[in-house]
Amino acid sequence: MKTPQPTERKSVAVLPGDGIGPEVVDAALRTVDRLALPLDFRFGEIGWECWRQEGDPVPQRTWKLLAETDTCLLGAITSKPLREAEAELTPSLRGTGRKFVSPVIQLRQRLGLYANIRPVTDLDDGQFDFTVIRENTEGLYAGFDVRGLDEALWNVVREHPNAEASGPEESSVTLRLQTRFGIDRLLRFSFAYAEAHGHRRLTVVDKPMVLRQSSNHLRERLELISRDHPDIETEILNVDAVALWMVRRPERFGVLVAENMFGDILSDLGAGVMGGLGLAPSGNIGDHGSYFEPVHGSAPALAGQDRANPMAMLLTVAQMLDHLGLPVPGEDLRGAVRTVARARRTVTYDLGGNAGTREVADAVTAELPLEDAESVTVEVPGGTAEPVADVPADVVDRLAALDTASVSDALDSLGLPGVLAGIDARVPGARTAGLAYTVTYQPVDRSDGRFRNAANYLDDVPAGSFVVVDNGGSTTCTNWGSLLTSVAQSRGVRGTALHGSARDIAEIRAAGYPLFSSGATMVSGKNRVELAATGRQITIGEVTVRPGDVIVADDNGVLVVPAEQAAEVADRAERVERTESAIAGAVGDGLRLDEARRRFGYANPWEGPGSSQSSEQ
């Protein structure tokens, strides 16, 4: 990764990852959008699905993205033991010798991210504010973990009575690696961090009475390096004592520095001290790279339920902004989270509330000090987003007649994302296009027994629209069925795309209605979800859908074409199809494929057949 300069516009690789990762990333970035920061977000892939489908949880395209950006925002990662990891590979990859290595370990090792930064802050009363800095690359997690000892290791442990009783084959050893190089760079980073954040005490956490040699090594390096920082008080404390004092007297600490395993344990304890993993941010930093992630993990049991607490991700973003030289908006974001957390009116279940992920993020957004409030459209139930350009009916019809593959090529040529990933055709052979009419659902408290007429919005959908429903990709209930299909057809609605699930698939297919969804289930959405808003901007994956954008869909999937560029996209997509038709005709007449591609400009098919004589790239 390149090191950002303070005056540069910053680029951020966004890797939503697994489980609740995409949900908290989406919620956080919706809030960040309100700050109008000089940031360019570029999305990539990482995690369990990459492992399952490709045998590599960090594909090469992701490493390339990381090399091209200033830092990385990571949602969450799922890891499983070796046996389970092998079993979940796609069948063609099983037995090929692929070994699952945790993506976070890969990132830390390959990018040299030796310092794991875990702020621990009292969001309620401001009674404590300290940071655990954990060494990432050595210590007990350095990877020297052996079962079945060779002669060298056996000679080290053979006199222990348990080892003598077990023998070398049934003994195991884990080595704690601590090097001068690793210790020195961690301590220097920690002193600099303490000075930059106004802390006057640095506590090295270890077990000096038991791990005598390695702890003494650490002590010697601390005594040497601390001479360069006379204003910082230093101490070395036992890890067990620190664990007690973190609970009883957290206000006494400034910066805690620990080797890998001790730091891992203390940082999670710190999350508990501040109120839970849903509030705990972290950053991983090296000399030339960094990534930032919430501590909470992927929590697959919560995925798609709109229950995950986004505050940890929002605080992680604030930490990232500090690192990128944007401390003022970072503190604004922390202050907004603090206000919402203290009020306890709009919080998720882990903090005693019943608000959803997006609802909490929206509450934080409402507390941000927006400098140009008039230029921001606040999304409220029933409200509308800023208007987009009107798209002539003939342009929509032209897009409807095109294959989405051609439209996708046109979007790529303009550098525009467009694919609503994971939303698949449920009615084979359907091809359509229409103007986006956006709908957002939110989960409800079912204990009140009220009936929600969640889909009554359909009475107000104009003819020629394409309904786009965002229910967070949930598969726990449906948002569309045969009744809504018949109503939509009678209203002249051109199709429906659900970031959620549908039911009555057989009846909808029989009706020939263009339906696209993330999933299908028989479970009704009645009393499980309610209408949050219509006519507001929504984001699905990495693609934003605004009311009035053109939705183009067929068996390949669903695309979003920005309204103001719809005519240009249609022109380019038509030229793509003409180019490919010309190539197919020439090959049918006996021309070699490579020559036909060169002759008709396949390298840039959106320019039209014969417009380029450059060779295919």
HUURZI-V758807 format. One record per run of one state. SS is the DSSP state (H for helix, E for strand, L for the rest). FROM is the first residue (numbers start at 1). TO is the last residue. If there is no record, write none. Layout:
BEGIN
ss->(SS SS)
from->(FROM FROM)
to->(TO TO)
END
This chain:
BEGIN
ss->(L E L H L E L H L H L E L H L H L H L E L E L E L E L H L H L H L E L E L H L E L H L E H L H L E L H L H L E L E L H L H L H L H L H L H L H L H L E L E L E L H L H L E L E L H L E L H L E L E L E L E L E L E L H L H L H L)
from->(1 10 18 21 34 39 45 48 55 60 69 71 77 82 88 91 94 103 111 115 122 129 136 139 140 145 148 151 158 161 167 168 171 172 175 177 178 180 197 201 207 212 229 233 239 249 250 253 255 259 260 275 277 280 283 286 290 294 300 303 311 324 327 344 349 352 357 367 373 376 393 401 404 414 419 420 424 426 432 444 446 449 456 461 465 471 478 479 482 492 495 503 505 512 515 521 529 535 538 541 543 546 550 555 557 562 563 589 593 600 602 608)
to->(9 17 20 33 38 44 47 54 59 68 70 76 81 87 90 93 102 110 114 121 128 135 138 139 144 147 150 157 160 166 167 170 171 174 176 177 179 196 200 206 211 228 232 238 248 249 252 254 258 259 274 276 279 282 285 289 293 299 302 310 323 326 343 348 351 356 366 372 375 392 400 403 413 418 419 423 425 431 443 445 448 455 460 464 470 477 478 481 491 494 502 504 511 514 520 528 534 537 540 542 545 549 554 556 561 562 588 592 599 601 607 617)
END
